[in-house]
Amino acid sequence: MAQPAAGLGAPRESFEIAVPLAPAPTVVEGRRRLVHEVHLTNFTSDPLVVRRVRIADADTGATLAVFAGEALAQRLAAVPAVAGDATTVASGRRAIVFIELDLASGDPPRGLVHEITYATTDGATFVVVGPRVPIDPRPPVVLGPPLAGGPWVAVHNPSWARGHRRVVYTVDGGARIPGRFAVDFVRVDPRGRTTRGDPDRAADALGHGDAVLAVADAVVAATRDDMTESPVISRNPKHRFGDATGNYVALALPGGQVVFYEHLKPGSVKVRPGDHVRRGQVIGDLGFSGDTTGPHLHFHVASANAPLGAEGLPFAFDRFTLLGRYDDLGALGKQAWTPVAPGLDPARADEWPGSNVVLRFAD
C-alpha cells in the first residue's frame, strides 16, 4: 500500500491557482504598478471560502501585499457572477482576484507567488501557494498622443464591476481581458462641462468630431466604418456582440502590439488596412458608434488584432500635462475637477494615465 512521503502531510484538495498573463510593470504618477489577475477554480465537491490573499516576492519571500476582509471582497469577482458574497466559491465555480500592486522603489521583483488562505465548510482554515509567476521585464510601449489638446478625462477605474478592467471575453477558445489598461477619453471644458448644448444630443458633446491621431509609425491592421450612430444619446440601442466596438481603427506597432481606437464617427475613418501611417497623422474622428453611453474615444493596446479576443497590454504616453482628477466621476459634466495635488509635477513623461485623471496633450 502506498504511503505518504516522509515529512509531508496527507494531500488535500483546494483551489487551482492560475495567472493567465504575466504582469509587466507600468508607471502611474511616478509609481511602478503591476496589474494582473489570479484565477481560483474550485474543483472540490464542497464550497471553499477565500479568507486572505498574500502576494510575495518569489525569490526573497518578502510580503508585497495582503488582501483580507473588505479589501479582498472588493477585488473578488465570482464566475459566473453571484449576488452577495463572492468570497465563497461553490464547487465547480471560479473566482477572479483583480490585483493592482504598487511597488516600492528599487529593483522590481523577478517573480511573484500568491498564497491563498481558505476555509472549508467545517470552518477549518488552510493555506495553498500557487506557482511562481514571472514578471515580464519588458517596459510598456511608449506612445504619442491619440488626441490633441484638452482637457481630456481619462476614464477608467479598476474597481468598477463592469468597467473595462474587469470584463472577461471568451473568444476563440480563450478567456481574456482586452480592456485591462483601456482608457475612455472624454473631453471637458475648464468648468467640467461635457457638452456645448443639449446634453442628450451626440453632436453637441465636446470632443465629438475631434481628430483622432496615430500614436506611432505603424501599419493599419484593420478598420471598420459602416456603422451609424444615434443622434440622441439616450436612444442609442444595444448592439450585438460583434458591433459593440463601433467603427474602429487598429494599428499594428513594430513590436507586435496592436492599438485600438473605437466608437469613431461614421464616415470619418481615413485609412485602410495595409496603409502605413506616421505618428500624429489623422486616422479618424471621435464619435458615438457602437455600445457607449456618450461620445468618447476608447483606446487600448492589445496582444493581437482582435478587438475582443486579445489580452490588454500596458502602455504609456511619452508626455502629457496632468491637470487633476475626478475623485467622484458622478461630478463629471457638473463641476470642475480637483486640481493636481501640491508637490506632484504636472509634466508627466512615459506614464499611463491614472484613474479618472484630467490631462492635456500637446496641441
C-alpha positions as CSV (number, residue, x, y, z in Angstrom):
1,M,0.0,0.0,0.0
2,A,1.3,3.4,-0.9
3,Q,2.3,5.6,2.0
4,P,2.6,9.4,2.1
5,A,6.1,10.7,1.6
6,A,8.1,11.2,4.8
7,G,7.7,14.7,6.2
8,L,4.6,15.5,4.1
9,G,1.1,15.7,5.3
10,A,-1.8,14.0,3.6
11,P,-2.7,15.7,0.3
12,R,-5.7,18.0,0.4
13,E,-7.8,19.2,-2.5
14,S,-8.1,23.0,-2.8
15,F,-8.1,25.7,-5.5
16,E,-6.4,25.6,-8.8
17,I,-4.4,28.8,-8.9
18,A,-3.6,30.4,-12.3
19,V,-2.4,33.7,-13.5
20,P,-3.3,33.9,-17.2
21,L,-0.9,36.8,-18.2
22,A,2.4,37.5,-16.6
23,P,2.3,41.1,-15.3
24,A,4.6,43.8,-16.6
25,P,5.4,47.0,-14.6
26,T,3.8,50.2,-15.8
27,V,4.2,53.6,-14.3
28,V,1.4,55.8,-12.8
29,E,2.3,59.2,-11.3
30,G,5.8,58.0,-10.6
31,R,4.9,54.7,-9.1
32,R,5.5,51.3,-10.7
33,R,2.4,49.2,-10.8
34,L,1.7,45.5,-11.6
35,V,-1.7,44.8,-12.9
36,H,-2.8,41.1,-13.1
37,E,-5.5,38.6,-12.1
38,V,-5.4,35.4,-10.1
39,H,-8.0,32.8,-11.1
40,L,-9.1,30.5,-8.3
41,T,-11.1,27.4,-9.5
42,N,-12.8,25.1,-7.1
43,F,-12.6,21.5,-8.3
44,T,-13.6,20.1,-5.0
45,S,-17.1,18.8,-4.1
46,D,-17.7,21.5,-1.5
47,P,-17.7,25.3,-1.3
48,L,-14.4,27.0,-0.3
49,V,-14.2,30.4,1.3
50,V,-11.3,32.7,0.4
51,R,-10.1,34.4,3.5
52,R,-6.9,36.0,2.6
53,V,-4.6,36.6,-0.4
54,R,-0.9,37.3,0.2
55,I,1.4,38.3,-2.6
56,A,5.1,37.8,-2.0
57,D,8.4,38.2,-3.9
58,A,9.1,34.7,-5.3
59,D,12.8,35.0,-4.6
60,T,13.0,36.6,-1.2
61,G,9.6,35.7,0.3
62,A,9.1,39.3,1.2
63,T,5.4,40.3,1.5
64,L,4.3,42.8,-1.1
65,A,0.6,43.0,-0.3
66,V,-2.1,41.3,1.8
67,F,-5.8,41.5,1.0
68,A,-8.4,40.3,3.5
69,G,-11.8,41.3,4.7
70,E,-13.5,44.1,2.7
71,A,-10.3,44.9,0.8
72,L,-10.4,41.3,-0.5
73,A,-14.1,41.3,-1.2
74,Q,-13.7,44.4,-3.4
75,R,-11.2,42.6,-5.5
76,L,-13.0,39.3,-6.0
77,A,-15.5,38.5,-8.7
78,A,-17.3,35.2,-9.0
79,V,-17.6,33.4,-12.3
80,P,-20.4,33.3,-13.1
81,A,-21.5,36.4,-11.1
82,V,-23.4,35.8,-8.0
83,A,-25.4,38.1,-5.7
84,G,-23.8,38.7,-2.3
85,D,-20.5,37.3,-1.0
86,A,-18.1,36.4,-3.8
87,T,-15.5,35.1,-1.3
88,T,-17.5,31.8,-1.2
89,V,-16.6,29.8,-4.3
90,A,-19.0,27.0,-4.9
91,S,-18.0,23.6,-6.2
92,G,-17.1,23.8,-9.9
93,R,-17.0,27.6,-9.9
94,R,-14.2,30.1,-10.3
95,A,-13.4,33.4,-8.6
96,I,-11.0,36.1,-10.1
97,V,-8.9,38.3,-7.8
98,F,-8.1,41.6,-9.6
99,I,-4.8,43.0,-8.5
100,E,-3.2,46.4,-8.9
101,L,0.0,46.3,-6.9
102,D,2.1,49.5,-6.5
103,L,5.8,48.6,-6.0
104,A,8.3,50.2,-3.6
105,S,11.3,52.0,-5.1
106,G,14.3,49.9,-6.1
107,D,14.5,46.9,-8.4
108,P,11.2,45.2,-9.0
109,P,10.8,41.5,-8.1
110,R,11.6,39.0,-10.8
111,G,8.6,36.8,-9.9
112,L,5.6,36.6,-7.6
113,V,3.9,33.9,-5.6
114,H,0.3,34.0,-4.4
115,E,-0.6,32.5,-1.0
116,I,-4.3,31.8,-0.6
117,T,-5.8,31.2,2.8
118,Y,-9.2,29.5,2.6
119,A,-11.8,27.8,4.8
120,T,-13.8,24.7,4.3
121,T,-17.4,24.1,5.3
122,D,-16.5,22.9,8.7
123,G,-14.6,26.1,9.5
124,A,-11.1,24.7,9.2
125,T,-8.6,27.0,7.6
126,F,-5.8,26.0,5.2
127,V,-3.2,27.7,3.0
128,V,-2.3,26.8,-0.6
129,V,0.5,28.5,-2.5
130,G,0.3,29.0,-6.3
131,P,3.1,28.5,-8.8
132,R,5.8,31.1,-9.4
133,V,4.6,33.9,-11.7
134,P,7.4,35.6,-13.7
135,I,7.4,39.3,-14.1
136,D,7.6,40.4,-17.7
137,P,10.7,42.6,-17.7
138,R,9.9,44.4,-20.9
139,P,8.9,48.1,-20.5
140,P,5.5,49.1,-21.8
141,V,5.3,50.5,-25.3
142,V,5.6,54.3,-25.2
143,L,3.2,56.2,-27.5
144,G,2.4,59.6,-28.7
145,P,-0.9,61.3,-28.0
146,P,-4.1,59.8,-29.6
147,L,-5.8,63.2,-29.4
148,A,-4.7,66.8,-29.4
149,G,-5.1,69.4,-26.7
150,G,-7.6,69.0,-24.0
151,P,-8.7,68.9,-21.2
152,W,-9.5,65.2,-21.5
153,V,-10.7,63.0,-18.7
154,A,-9.0,59.5,-18.8
155,V,-12.0,57.5,-17.6
156,H,-11.2,54.1,-16.1
157,N,-11.3,52.6,-12.6
158,P,-10.2,49.1,-11.7
159,S,-12.9,48.7,-9.1
160,W,-15.9,49.1,-11.4
161,A,-17.6,45.7,-11.7
162,R,-18.4,46.3,-15.4
163,G,-15.5,48.6,-16.2
164,H,-13.1,47.6,-18.9
165,R,-10.6,46.3,-16.4
166,R,-12.9,43.5,-15.2
167,V,-14.8,42.4,-18.3
168,V,-13.6,39.0,-19.4
169,Y,-14.4,37.9,-23.0
170,T,-14.2,34.3,-24.0
171,V,-13.4,34.4,-27.7
172,D,-11.7,31.8,-29.9
173,G,-11.3,29.4,-27.0
174,G,-9.6,31.7,-24.6
175,A,-10.8,33.9,-21.7
176,R,-9.1,37.3,-22.0
177,I,-9.4,40.9,-20.8
178,P,-8.8,43.2,-23.8
179,G,-9.5,46.4,-21.7
180,R,-7.1,45.6,-18.9
181,F,-5.4,49.0,-19.5
182,A,-8.2,50.6,-21.6
183,V,-8.9,54.4,-21.3
184,D,-12.0,56.2,-22.4
185,F,-11.2,59.8,-23.3
186,V,-14.0,62.3,-22.6
187,R,-13.5,66.0,-23.4
188,V,-14.4,68.6,-20.9
189,D,-14.2,72.4,-20.7
190,P,-12.4,74.3,-17.8
191,R,-15.7,74.2,-15.8
192,G,-16.0,70.4,-16.2
193,R,-18.9,70.6,-18.7
194,T,-19.0,67.8,-21.4
195,T,-21.5,69.5,-23.8
196,R,-21.9,72.8,-25.7
197,G,-25.7,72.5,-25.9
198,D,-28.2,69.7,-25.5
199,P,-26.6,67.0,-23.2
200,D,-28.7,64.3,-25.0
201,R,-27.5,65.3,-28.5
202,A,-24.4,63.5,-29.6
203,A,-23.2,66.2,-31.9
204,D,-23.3,68.7,-29.1
205,A,-20.8,66.7,-27.0
206,L,-17.4,68.3,-26.5
207,G,-14.9,66.2,-28.5
208,H,-17.4,64.8,-30.9
209,G,-15.8,65.1,-34.4
210,D,-12.3,65.8,-32.9
211,A,-9.4,64.4,-34.9
212,V,-8.0,61.0,-33.7
213,L,-4.3,60.6,-34.2
214,A,-1.9,57.8,-34.9
215,V,0.2,57.3,-31.7
216,A,3.2,55.9,-33.6
217,D,4.5,55.0,-37.0
218,A,2.5,51.9,-37.8
219,V,0.7,49.7,-40.3
220,V,-3.1,49.7,-40.3
221,A,-4.2,46.2,-39.3
222,A,-8.0,46.6,-39.5
223,T,-10.7,49.2,-39.9
224,R,-14.5,49.4,-39.7
225,D,-16.5,52.4,-40.9
226,D,-20.0,51.0,-41.7
227,M,-21.9,51.7,-38.5
228,T,-24.2,54.6,-37.9
229,E,-24.6,56.5,-34.7
230,S,-27.7,57.6,-32.8
231,P,-28.1,61.4,-32.9
232,V,-29.8,61.1,-29.5
233,I,-27.6,59.7,-26.7
234,S,-30.4,58.2,-24.6
235,R,-31.7,56.4,-27.7
236,N,-28.5,54.5,-28.5
237,P,-29.6,50.9,-28.9
238,K,-27.9,47.9,-27.5
239,H,-25.7,46.4,-30.2
240,R,-24.9,42.7,-30.9
241,F,-21.6,41.4,-29.5
242,G,-19.6,41.9,-32.7
243,D,-20.8,45.5,-33.1
244,A,-20.0,46.8,-29.6
245,T,-16.8,48.5,-30.6
246,G,-18.5,50.6,-33.2
247,N,-16.4,52.0,-36.0
248,Y,-12.7,51.5,-35.3
249,V,-9.1,51.5,-36.4
250,A,-6.4,49.0,-35.4
251,L,-2.7,49.9,-35.8
252,A,0.0,47.2,-35.8
253,L,3.1,48.5,-34.0
254,P,6.6,47.4,-34.8
255,G,6.9,45.5,-31.5
256,G,3.9,43.3,-32.3
257,Q,1.3,45.1,-30.2
258,V,-2.0,46.4,-31.8
259,V,-3.6,49.7,-30.8
260,F,-7.3,50.0,-31.0
261,Y,-9.4,53.2,-31.4
262,E,-13.1,52.6,-31.0
263,H,-16.5,54.3,-31.3
264,L,-15.3,56.5,-34.2
265,K,-17.6,58.9,-36.1
266,P,-19.4,57.3,-39.1
267,G,-17.6,58.1,-42.4
268,S,-14.6,59.6,-40.6
269,V,-12.1,56.7,-41.0
270,K,-9.3,58.0,-43.3
271,V,-7.1,54.8,-43.6
272,R,-7.4,51.3,-44.9
273,P,-5.8,48.0,-43.9
274,G,-2.2,47.9,-45.2
275,D,-1.7,51.7,-45.1
276,H,1.4,52.9,-43.4
277,V,0.8,55.8,-41.1
278,R,3.0,58.3,-39.3
279,R,2.8,59.4,-35.7
280,G,0.4,62.3,-35.5
281,Q,-1.4,61.5,-38.7
282,V,-5.2,61.9,-38.5
283,I,-6.8,58.5,-38.9
284,G,-10.5,59.3,-38.0
285,D,-12.8,61.4,-35.8
286,L,-14.1,60.8,-32.3
287,G,-17.7,59.6,-32.4
288,F,-20.6,57.7,-30.8
289,S,-20.9,54.4,-32.7
290,G,-21.3,51.1,-31.0
291,D,-22.1,50.4,-27.4
292,T,-21.4,53.6,-25.5
293,T,-23.1,55.9,-23.0
294,G,-21.7,59.1,-24.7
295,P,-19.2,60.3,-27.3
296,H,-15.7,59.4,-26.4
297,L,-12.6,57.7,-27.7
298,H,-12.0,54.2,-26.4
299,F,-8.2,53.4,-26.5
300,H,-6.4,50.3,-25.7
301,V,-3.3,48.2,-26.6
302,A,-3.6,44.5,-27.2
303,S,-1.6,41.4,-27.9
304,A,-3.3,40.6,-31.3
305,N,-5.5,42.1,-34.0
306,A,-8.8,41.2,-32.3
307,P,-10.8,43.9,-30.5
308,L,-12.4,41.4,-28.0
309,G,-10.2,38.4,-28.4
310,A,-6.7,39.6,-27.3
311,E,-5.1,40.4,-24.0
312,G,-4.9,44.1,-23.0
313,L,-1.3,45.2,-22.6
314,P,0.3,48.1,-20.6
315,F,1.3,51.2,-22.4
316,A,2.5,54.8,-21.6
317,F,2.2,58.2,-23.3
318,D,5.5,59.9,-23.8
319,R,4.2,63.2,-22.4
320,F,1.1,64.9,-21.1
321,T,0.2,67.6,-18.6
322,L,-1.7,66.3,-15.5
323,L,-4.4,68.9,-14.6
324,G,-6.2,67.0,-11.8
325,R,-8.7,64.2,-11.3
326,Y,-12.3,63.4,-10.6
327,D,-12.5,61.6,-7.3
328,D,-16.2,61.1,-7.9
329,L,-17.0,60.6,-11.6
330,G,-20.6,61.5,-10.9
331,A,-19.4,65.1,-10.9
332,L,-18.2,64.9,-14.5
333,G,-20.2,67.3,-16.6
334,K,-21.5,69.1,-13.5
335,Q,-18.4,70.7,-11.9
336,A,-14.7,71.2,-12.4
337,W,-12.2,68.5,-11.3
338,T,-9.9,68.5,-8.3
339,P,-6.6,70.2,-9.2
340,V,-3.4,68.2,-9.2
341,A,-2.0,67.6,-5.7
342,P,0.7,70.0,-4.5
343,G,4.1,68.7,-4.9
344,L,3.2,66.5,-7.9
345,D,4.9,67.7,-11.1
346,P,2.1,68.2,-13.7
347,A,4.5,67.5,-16.5
348,R,4.3,63.7,-16.9
349,A,6.6,61.5,-19.1
350,D,6.4,57.9,-20.1
351,E,3.4,57.1,-17.9
352,W,0.0,55.5,-18.1
353,P,-2.8,58.0,-17.0
354,G,-4.2,57.2,-13.6
355,S,-7.8,56.6,-12.8
356,N,-10.1,59.4,-13.9
357,V,-7.3,62.0,-14.2
358,V,-7.8,65.1,-16.3
359,L,-4.9,65.8,-18.7
360,R,-3.9,67.8,-21.6
361,F,-1.9,66.6,-24.6
362,A,0.2,68.9,-26.8
363,D,-1.8,70.9,-29.3
